[in-house]
Every structure is written in C-alpha cells, then in structure tokens.
Amino acid sequence: MKKELRKVVIAGNWKMNMTPSQAKEAVKATAELTAGKNGCDVVLCVPFVDIAVAAEAACGTNVKIGAQNVHFEEKGAFTGEVSTSMLKEAGAEYVIIGHSERRQYFGETDETVNKRTKAALAAGLKVILCLGEVLEERQAGITAEIVSMQTKLDLAGISAEDLKNIIIAYEPVWAIGTGLTATPDQAEEVCAIIRNVVAGLYDTAAAEGLTIQYGGSMNDANAAELLSKVNVDGGLIGGASLVPEKFAKIVDAAQA
Ligand code: 13P
C-alpha cells in the first residue's frame, strides 16, 4: 500500500461551536495560518448556520468548507433537516456523515449513513464518512469485526467512481473528546483493516487511492506521529480545530 497515491486531508469538525461572527474570524485566521501549505487539503466542517459566512471568508484561500450532516431527501416535511442543495448553495464542498455523536445521540444507523452518503455523492458533495468502535467493543476484541461491518454497510451500493469522493475517518469512540488518543500503532492497524475491506469490496487500486483519516483527540503534539503511519492519510480534528494556531500546527505536521 503506497501512501503517495493518496491525498492527505486535515479536516476540522467544529461540532456545536462557533456563532457566525466567530466562524468568520476563525476561518480567516485558519486561512492565514495555513496559506501556502499545499502538502494537504484543509477543510473546516462547521455548523449549518455558519456555512455561508465561512464559505465567504474562505473564498480565494486554501480552506474548504464542509457541513456536519445532511439529509437524504431532497426536500419536504423533514423538520430540522437540511438538504444537499441547501448545503451546496450555502458554499459547502464537504459533509461529515455518520459521526459517532450522530450515531450515539441522534439515532443514526449504518442504513441512514449509507442513504445520506449516496444523496451527498449524487449532489456532488465530498463525504467524510465516520466509523469506529466503542470502548466495550475494543475491550471485547471485536474492533476489526465492527469496523469491517460498518465499512461494508456504509459503502453498500456505492460505485468505485463515487468512492473517489469519499474519505473514511476512523474515529474510535473512546478517543473522542476524552484526551485518550489511539496510539499510532492502533490507528495504523485499524486504518489498514478498513483499507483491506475496501480492497475486497472494490479492488486494490480503489483501496490504495482512498484517504483514511484518524480522529480522536488528535492535536498539535501527537499529529506528526499519527500521520507518519502509512495507512493514516490525515486527521479529523474536533477540539484542536477550534483554535486556529493549534489546527495550523496539525496542518504543518501533514506537510512532510
Ligand atoms: P476530538 O478531537 O475533540 O477528540 O474530536 C474528534 C472528533 O470527533 C472529530 O470528528
């Protein structure tokens, strides 16, 4: 498996943080601090109400804007939901789908993750598809089975051509927001398992071209070591993405 075949992507997931005015400042600061850092793509996934202002602030810079979820229907009676065309018109190029917080707190399942992913791809959005095991699953020794199953179910019916617009983010749930980071070897092991499953579903070329990020307490101190692993092609960063200086240091670590 060759790392140089893949694009490195450093993405921030702001979660439920930042008002529109705060978003404008944070995007500008991030863009200034990461200007000319072309060794990776830089994405900020922001709350729905921040997308338009964030996209405007990012215009002409190397920062791209994403959303944190999207509904699979195009329009209609789905109170509180947002469609792919709404995201696109507001200026989003990416969308996170299947984050563990959506799975844990909002009833997201592999079936709805798959439907949302298909809708987003059909609309021309790039998808950051999140999956990962919870602590009990890791302790029970079934991490490989869990991530393999999620990968298969979440990618069901998606063509090799569409796979090119998907990034998989491996996010062990026990490492999210806990300060407990997977070791580089743990991250590498599971990212490699995911890549093998993708090779089985598609082919070796598709698997070698797929960007697989690690997410879970990645920060400016641990990013370089995690990113040095051959199957870790970037990061999905929560807390540290809220501080442009910290996020920019992670982008720096991805320039190697
Ligand atoms: P933290 O970096 O805050 O642990 O969050 C990771 C995450 O969930 C990114 O989607």
Residues whose N, C-alpha, C, O or C-beta is under 5 A from the ligand:
A	BS01	13P	N13 A175 I176 G177 T178 G215 G216 S217 M218 L236 I237 G238 G239 A240
